[in-house]
Amino acid sequence: MGSVPNESKKISPHDTAYSVAVVGGGIGGLSLAIGLLKHKHIDVQIYEAAPSFGEIGAGIAIGPNAQRALELITPEAAKVFKDLATPNLWASHANTFSHYWSCYGDTSGQVIAEQKNRTGMQSVHRARFLDGLVSLIPPQRAHFGKRLIKLEHNETEEVGCVMHFKDGTSASADAVIGADGIHSAVRKYLLGENHPATNPQFTSSVAYRGIVSMDAAVERLGPEFAQNTLVLCGPGVGIMSYPIEHGELLNIVVMDFEAGDTWPHDKWIVPADYKFLQERIKGWWDPAQGMIELINTPDLATWAMFDLPPAPYYNKGPVALTGDAAHATTPYQGQGASHAIEDALVLETLFGNCKTADQIPIALNAYNQIRLPRSQRMVTTSRESGQLLGMKLPGVGNDIKKMKSKLETRMHWLWNRDQVSQSQAAIRLFEEAL
C-alpha cells in the first residue's frame, strides 16, 4: 500500500506551483495523470481505492477522436495504444468501424449499413491497455487502498482540498479530479449526497459477454465474419463482435434492450440463463445462433447496463469530475473510454496553462463549459444507438432503409471532433476569465 504524502501540508511545496489529486486509477484517471506529468509546475498524485490498478471487462473500442487525444496527451500514451490495438484483419475492411446486418424476418441476412472512419475498428483488451498506461506512471505517484469517504474544501486554508479515506488516512491537494467511476464519491460531494443525478439509472438493457478463440470463431462463423467487426440486429437484441489481441481472440457482446424497467438484483453482474438467451434469438439468422453458441460457457454472466442522469455541472471551485464519474454511459457507441480520454486532454491542457493555484477554479470552469454539452449528448445518443440496434427506435423500427440512413453518419460528430481546436477553445475561455 502506498504512503499518502502531505497529510497536513502542501505536496512538494518547494518544487511545484500547486498539486492535483486524481481520485481513481482507471483509463481516464491514468490518461489525465500521464498528461499532467508533462507539466513540471504540477505535482500529481493518484489515489486508487483498490489494492492495485485493474480493470474488469474485455475488449473496448477506442475511436479516432480518442486516438488523436492520446497522441496529444503524450506520444508514449499513443504508443501504448498502437502497440496493443487490433484492427479488422482483412484489408478490405480497414476503414470499417461497424458492419450491420439484419438477422430476423424477411430481411434476414441483408446488409443494413457499413460505418466507416479514418481508422476503422481499433480495439484493445481493457486490462492490457490499463497495464500499458500504468507503465508510464512513476510508482511513487500512486497510492492504493485509498477509498474516498469524505472531501472537504476550505478556501481559507493554504491547500484547500482535504480527502479522507476509508483506511483512516487523509491527504490534501490544491485540486481534486474525480475519476472514480459511476459510483463516484467526488460526484456526491460536488452535487450533494441526495442529488438525483448521483444515482445510477438502469437503462432497461443487459449484456452477455464472451471472449473466444479465433480458431473456434472462424470454424463456426467463417473467416470474414469472425475476423472483422460485425453487428447483427434483430428485434430487441443486437450482437456485436470484433477481434482483439492481434486477432488471436474474438470479443462477442450480446445486448438485450428489453430487460425490463428495473434491475431486480443487488449486484450488477449475475449468472446468465443460457436457455433464456437462446429463446431470445429463436429463429434468427444462423450467424447470430453461432455467436450465442460460442459464448455458452459455465461462467456466462448477465451484465446490467447503467448510466448516470445528466449532472448540472462538472466542477465546483477546485474540484471536478471526469470520465464515468462525469458521464457514465452505455457502451452502444463505443465512446465511454474515448470521452474519458478527451476529458483528460482538455484538463491537462488547461492545467498546463494554469500557473497558480488561485487560477484552478477558472480553468475547471472552462473545462466544464467545453466538455459537459458534448459528453452529455454522447450519453443520450448512446441510448438511442441501443434502440436503433434493437430495431426499437421510434420512427425507424425494423425498416432497414431508415436504419441505414441513421447509421451511416450518426457517429461523425463524435469521431471527427478536432481535438486541438477543442482544447484551444477551452484555453480561450480560461484566458478570457482571468
Buried (B, 14 or more C-beta within 10 A) or exposed (E): EBEBBBEEEBBBBEEBBBBBBBBBBBBBBBBBBBBBBEBEEBBBBBBBBEEEBBBEBBBBBBBBBBBBBBBBBBEBBBBBBBEBBBBBBEEEBBBBBBBBBBBBEEBBEEEBBBBBBEBBBBBBBBBBBBBBBBEBBEEEBBBBBBBBEEBEBEEEEEBBBBBBBEBEBBBBBBBBBBBBBBBBBBBBBBBEEEBEBBEBEBBBBBBBBBBBEBEBBBEBBEEBBBBBBBBBBBBBBBBBBBBBBBBEBBBBBBBBBEBEEEBEEEEBBBEBEBEEBEEBBEEBBEBBBBBBBBBBEEEBBBBBBBBBBBBEBBBBBBBBBBBBBBBBBBBBBBBBBBBBBBBBBBBBBBBBBBEEBEBBBBBBBBBBBBBBEBBBBBBEBBBBBBBBBBBBBEEBBBBBEBBBEBBBEBBEEBBEBEBEEBBEBBBEBBEEEE
